[in-house]
Amino acid sequence: MPDQNSPAEPSRRRFLRDSAVTAAAAGSVAVIASPASLAAAPAIVTAERLRPQFPGGIMSGDVTRDSAIVWARADRNARMLVEYSTSENFADAVRIAGPTALARDDYTARVDLRVLPAGQRVYYRVRFQDLVHESALSEPLTGSLVVPAARGQARDITFAFSGDEAGQGWGINEQWGGYRVYESMRRFRPDFFIHSGDQIYADGPIQAEVKLDDGSLWRNVVTEAKSKVAQTLDDYRGNFAYNMLDASKRRFAAEVPFLVQWDDHEVRNNWYPGQVIGAQEKRYDERNIDVLAARARQAMFEHNPFRIDQADPFRIYRAFNHGPLLEVFMLDERSYRGRNSPNRQRGGHDAEFLGPEQMRWIKQALLRSRSTWKLIASDMPLSIVVPDLNVDVPPGTFEAWANADNGKPSGRELEVAELLRFIKQHDIKNVVWVTADVHYASATHYAPERAQFTDFKPFWEFVGGPINAGTFGPGEIDRTFGPDVRFVSIPADMKQNRSPAELLQFFGIGKIDAKSETLTVTLHNTDGKEIYKVELPPEA
């Protein structure tokens, strides 16, 4: 940190002053003006049972330009208190009396920090204050985040991406080290993490023990909410709360901001709006998927550091500017899609995946972006074929973009073609896709000279995951957009649903060099070993 004579010191003091003014103007929180407030309060002996607790740790997320969300969950009705500073020792900290965490929100609360200093690490500390016994304060939990650089002040950027968490009955095994991928990603000190979806497996109960092929036992942490498929709001809340029981995830979440999207297992395998769960699926009493999706979305928003869009409080797709080198575009490929089908339509609602409004948004957002790299976070891969194998759907039904015909675009592929054509027509440079969903890692280069549809610029797609779930694949590849699969993380003849114990869990790391503007993408296994690397220089 700069010393008292550093030229950066006046801007630091200005940050503290402006932050207080902005937070006060927001109206939703109160800035505690006195720097002596919490830290210098007289010692009070408080019974431990009166102190609020943190059953899910703390998180930050939705960081962009000069703002960030800080999130926490209490175990009772309590006031969220936040301090933040550019000093690790919290000198000259801004202190905020935040919102109350109430039962109606599953005791979750968040504060939107504004006017943060560009390009600096900000440290934050969270306590909860009991609403009845005001002297009863929780122990503090501390985290940090990096604010993106300002325009004209580019700095190196590191980010991580993966998805698929607690799937196929593979839960938190504390004897094995829990969700080890989170600890491996943390060691790269990423500026942020893209969670590409399947953050929970609401349709995947977890048992206490699973017998492995070698006869040994995989022992899971178990909870009531994870003992059955999720149907009630509390069931979905319990699924999100379960993952925050993992120590590695809590440590990672305190140090690395999350950018979160959803996929299918946040609700039910391969769901789409308007679906009615068929009679062949015996586990569900509530069969209206829209009812289940509404409950799941509420739980997801409660248990993540989302910045809620007041104009559209159900919106998940959004963009995050990380300075002159990078902008991230998070898609929502669940809320607006048509039904799963053979996916060969020439148009119409059933061929929609993003939907017209989201398509307009992503086009204009890409067009407006002035960042060197444009990173599209898609919750499903473009060319890997994903059939819908649910017992209550007809055979020959597809779940993702691709339809396995290797021909001209049809069905949902029409939207891919539309977006790729737009990117080429407007010469939008340096677009890269990242995704998860298929439970293995891969790197694919797309080029028009190999494709059935040729009106697009070459680009890359990288697949990460799973974080902690069964390993599957590799999947069939649809050739419509000319994919050249440069790397696959698993053998072609692998037995399906491999446990995390086999170290076939994967994540990706992206690094952008501020001087050369080169993007280097690496793929890694459970313990962080590099298994693939490619360097992508920016387009001229």
Disulfide bonds with the S-S distance in Angstrom:
none
